[in-house]
Amino acid sequence: MGANTRYKVIVSDRAKRMLGAHIRFMAQVNKEAAAAKKNEIMTAMRSLVQMPQRFPFFEEPYIPPNKYHKMFIAQWYLVLYQIQDDTVYVEYILDCRKEYYWLVK
């Protein structure tokens, strides 16, 4: 794909649930901060329409090599996604303050 190619971004139901859980938890403390964080994460994911390859691969021993790209979002969030043809599939939105060993087993 060329540098000017625009990709379609699809967020999985699992990733949507993960984002919802993070935002609901944060909203218990500060609703404005939760809304701002949701906007920040959504904006970052929307940016994947251009050059999603700019982020490195997620490398863990139990994950097949070059399967997921990883995008860190300021202070604690990790978005894992795959690129297939002209489509980006967002699979996971992780809070890096929590263990995610379940993912790599």
Residue pairs with C-beta under 8 A, 6 or more apart in sequence:
1 7
1 85
1 86
3 51
5 50
5 86
6 49
6 50
6 86
7 48
7 49
7 50
7 52
7 83
7 86
7 87
7 88
8 49
8 86
8 87
8 88
9 45
9 46
9 48
9 49
9 87
9 88
9 90
10 87
10 88
10 89
10 90
11 19
11 45
11 90
12 89
12 90
12 91
14 91
14 92
15 79
15 90
15 91
15 92
15 93
18 92
18 93
18 94
19 38
19 41
19 93
22 37
22 77
22 93
22 95
23 34
23 37
23 38
24 34
26 33
26 34
26 37
27 34
27 35
37 77
40 73
40 74
41 73
41 77
41 79
41 93
44 71
44 73
44 79
45 71
45 79
45 90
48 71
48 81
48 88
48 90
49 88
52 69
52 81
52 83
52 88
53 69
53 83
55 69
55 70
55 71
56 69
56 70
57 65
57 66
57 67
57 68
57 69
57 70
58 67
58 68
58 69
58 70
58 80
59 65
60 103
60 104
61 104
62 104
62 105
63 103
63 104
67 82
68 80
68 81
68 82
68 91
68 92
69 80
69 81
69 82
69 83
70 78
70 79
70 80
71 78
71 79
71 81
72 78
72 79
72 96
73 79
76 95
76 96
76 97
77 93
77 94
77 95
77 96
78 92
78 93
78 94
78 96
79 90
79 92
79 93
79 94
80 90
80 91
80 92
80 93
80 94
81 88
81 89
81 90
81 91
82 88
82 89
82 91
83 89
92 103
94 100
94 103
